[in-house]
Amino acid sequence: MRKNYFAKLVKSMKNVYNIDRLFNKLEDTRVNPKFKTGQALMPLLLELLLRIKSMNELKFMIKEREFSKAFTKGKTLPQIDTIRDTLKVISIDGLR
């Protein structure tokens, strides 16, 4: 699959389904978070879409900047520890 298809998929998720806005509506109990909830959950969604087998593999992909073209320039992706911490304290009621 060509690289630009992945970027188009992420762009359409943001534009058509407003996935960023929906993720940012979710609440968590983190104190002074560096990343919004939506920014922390987007790599997890990509993990599910790309069928990445483990969080360690996702950690390596984030570290190697494999998702850099799919997101706007200047934005950094959260590290895997931030994603895990967000998943621990997120309110499930918002997902319904």
N, C-alpha and C positions, 0 to 999 in steps of 0.2 A: 504494500500500500504506500502511496506517495505521502510525503510529509505534509503537504498542504491539506490533505483530507482531514487530518487530525485537527489542524488549526480551524478548519471550516466547521468541524463538528462542535468544537468548543464555542466558537462564535455563534453558531445557531442555537446552542443550548442557552447562551446568555441572551440573545436577541429575541428568539421566538418564545422560549419557555420562561424567561426571566429567572433563571435558576439562581443567580447571584442574589437577587432581591428576596427570593423565597428562603434561601439559606440564611440571609442576614436577619430574617424575622425570627429565626430560632433563638431561644434564650439559653444562656449558660451562666454559671455562677463564678466564672473566673474573675479575679480582681485585677484591674488595669491590664487587660490583654493587649499584647502588641499587634495581634492579628484579629480581624473580625471573625465571627463565627463562619461566615460564608467563605472567607479565604482559607480557613483551616479545613473546611469540609470538601472543597473543590478537588484537591488531590485525591481524596478518598473516593469520590465519585469517579474520577478518571481511573483509579485503581480497579474499580468494579467493571467499568466499560472495557478496559484493555485486558482484563482477566489476569492481572498481576497476582501472582500466587501468594505473596507474603508482604508484610509491612517492611521487612528488611530489604526486599527488592525495590519497593517504593522508595525507601530511604536512599538507596543507591542511585535511583533514577533522579530524585530531587537533587542529590549532591552533584550529579553529573550534568545537571541543567538540561535534561532531555525534554522538559515541558516548557522551556523558555520561549519558544515561538508561539505557543498556544495562548500565552497570556500577554497582557499589555506590557510594553517596555517600562522598565523602572520598578515594576512590582516584583518583590521577592516572594517565593513560596515559603510557607512555614516548614520548619524541620519536623521530623516524624514525632518527636517528643511533644511538640505543641499540638499536633493532630491527636495524639493519644490522650493528652490532658483534656482537650476539648470534648472528645468522645466520652470521657468519664463523667463530665458534669453537665452535658447537654440535656435539655428538657425534651422528653419524648413527646409530650403533648403537642408541640409545634409541628411535628411530622405528620400528624393526622390532618 
